[in-house]
């Protein structure tokens, strides 16, 4: 199943059509802030970092909250394939 950055099915016109969501958890590790967008695990996790130029970079991954630092992140507008 292909999902978007909030864990919704990424098929057709419904992709990323919802409003911005509030995170279910946040944590800061080193220079990054992590946001979890579901109470379950695995879940969509967003990572925010600030580059030397001051630009905020926001990426996301699918995985366990405890593993947030080591997940493989992709740009926010990309979808991911996950097992149902």
Backbone torsions as a table, in degrees:
resi	resn	phi	psi	omega
1	UNK	NA	136.0	178.3
2	UNK	-97.9	131.1	-177.6
3	UNK	-125.0	159.7	175.9
4	UNK	-94.1	-174.1	-173.2
5	UNK	-68.1	-6.4	175.9
6	UNK	-111.6	7.0	178.5
7	UNK	86.8	7.0	177.6
8	UNK	-85.4	150.4	176.6
9	UNK	-56.5	135.2	-176.7
10	UNK	-104.4	64.6	-179.9
11	UNK	-124.6	122.6	175.0
12	UNK	66.5	-146.3	-171.7
13	UNK	-70.0	-16.5	-178.1
14	UNK	-77.7	-11.7	-176.6
15	UNK	-60.2	122.6	177.3
16	UNK	53.6	30.5	-178.1
17	UNK	-85.3	-15.9	-177.3
18	UNK	-75.5	170.2	177.7
19	UNK	-78.7	162.9	177.5
20	UNK	-58.3	144.4	-176.5
21	UNK	-107.3	155.1	174.8
22	UNK	-87.8	137.5	178.9
23	UNK	-70.6	151.1	176.8
24	UNK	-90.2	-8.5	178.5
25	UNK	-169.6	149.0	176.0
26	UNK	-136.8	150.8	172.7
27	UNK	-155.6	153.7	179.0
28	UNK	-115.7	127.1	179.0
29	UNK	-131.3	115.5	-177.5
30	UNK	61.8	-128.6	-179.6
31	UNK	-94.9	12.7	-177.5
32	UNK	-118.8	149.1	172.5
33	UNK	-112.6	133.0	-178.8
34	UNK	-113.4	137.6	179.5
35	UNK	-123.9	128.3	177.6
36	UNK	-101.7	130.1	-175.2
37	UNK	-108.8	30.6	172.2
38	UNK	-164.9	151.8	178.7
39	UNK	-79.6	-17.9	-178.1
40	UNK	-85.7	170.4	171.4
41	UNK	-134.4	136.1	-0.3
42	UNK	-69.8	164.9	-176.1
43	UNK	-150.7	163.5	172.2
44	UNK	-72.2	130.2	-179.4
45	UNK	-125.3	128.5	178.4
46	UNK	-101.7	143.2	177.3
47	UNK	-120.1	126.9	177.0
48	UNK	-111.5	127.6	176.3
49	UNK	-132.6	156.5	177.7
50	UNK	-117.7	123.3	179.3
51	UNK	-76.4	171.8	178.9
52	UNK	-60.4	-24.4	179.0
53	UNK	-84.0	-0.3	178.7
54	UNK	86.2	0.8	-178.9
55	UNK	-82.9	130.3	178.6
56	UNK	-81.9	130.1	178.5
57	UNK	-111.1	129.6	-179.3
58	UNK	-122.4	122.3	-179.4
59	UNK	-129.8	171.1	178.9
60	UNK	-143.3	160.9	177.3
61	UNK	-147.9	168.4	176.5
62	UNK	-115.7	124.0	179.1
63	UNK	173.6	-165.0	-177.9
64	UNK	-83.8	138.1	-178.8
65	UNK	-57.4	-39.5	-179.6
66	UNK	-64.6	-22.9	-178.2
67	UNK	-101.2	13.0	-172.6
68	UNK	-50.7	-40.4	-176.5
69	UNK	-66.3	-31.5	-173.3
70	UNK	-102.0	4.4	-179.3
71	UNK	-73.0	160.5	176.0
72	UNK	-90.0	112.8	-174.9
73	UNK	-95.9	147.3	177.5
74	UNK	-125.3	163.6	176.5
75	UNK	-58.0	151.4	-174.5
76	UNK	-57.9	-32.3	-176.8
77	UNK	-87.3	2.0	176.2
78	UNK	-89.8	153.8	176.2
79	UNK	-103.1	163.0	177.8
80	UNK	-127.3	149.0	174.9
81	UNK	-93.3	125.6	179.2
82	UNK	-129.8	159.5	177.0
83	UNK	-79.2	137.6	177.3
84	UNK	-77.2	NA	NA
